[in-house]
Amino acid sequence: MTKVSVKHQITLPVAVMREAGIEVGDELFVRADREGRVVLVRERDRIDQWAGSFPGLTAATDLEGLRGEWDE
């Protein structure tokens, strides 16, 4: 059990953070779900999450290559 401090802060147990996959430095969205219940959701960088997932996309968006074409 965790108490709310006078600054309205709580400490998340390490075991809970590990189980949820939350790491130091992660940004969390916080929302009230209902009375007495708060939900924390980790925000992941969507670019990092999907980077490398679409073969050929990088070649299609090769800005340096496009800049070279402009110079020709």
N, C-alpha and C positions, 0 to 999 in steps of 0.2 A: 504494500500500500504506500502511496506517495501523498504527502501533504502539499497544499498550495501555500506558497510563502506569502509574506506581507506584500511582496512586489508582484504578486499574481504569477509566480513562476513555479514550475514543477521540474523534477529531475526524472528523465526516462531511464529505467533500468537497462543496463547494457545488454542483458539477455533478450529483452523485448526489442531493442534496436537491431540486434543481430538477426533475430527471427524475421523482422520486418524488412531487412535489407537496408536500413537507414544507417548512413555513415556520417562522421563528423564533417561539417561543411555543407551537407545537403540542405536544400531549401524545401520547406514544407508549407503547403497550404493548410490552413486551420479553419475549420468550420464547426458550428454547433449542429449536431444531428437531431438532438431533442434534449429536453431538460436532463441534465446530469450526464450528457454524453457529448464528447468532443472527438472529431475525426481529424487525423493528420494524414496528409497525402503528399508523398515525395514528388517534387517536380523534377523531371528529367529534361535535359536539353534535347528537344526533338531532333535536331540535326545530328547530334552525337548518337542518339538512339538508332537512327536509320542510316547513318553514314556507311557506305560500302554495300548497302543492301540492293542497289539497283545497278547491275553491271552496265557499263556503257554510258551512264549518266555523266560521269566525270568528263569523258571525251566530248560529249555533246555540249558541255558547258565550259570548255577549255578557253578561258578568257585570253590567256597569253597567245594562243593560236589564232584567235579572232583578231587580236590587235595586230598580229603579224600580217594578216590578210588586208587590213586597212592600209598598211604601209605600202602594199604592192600596187 
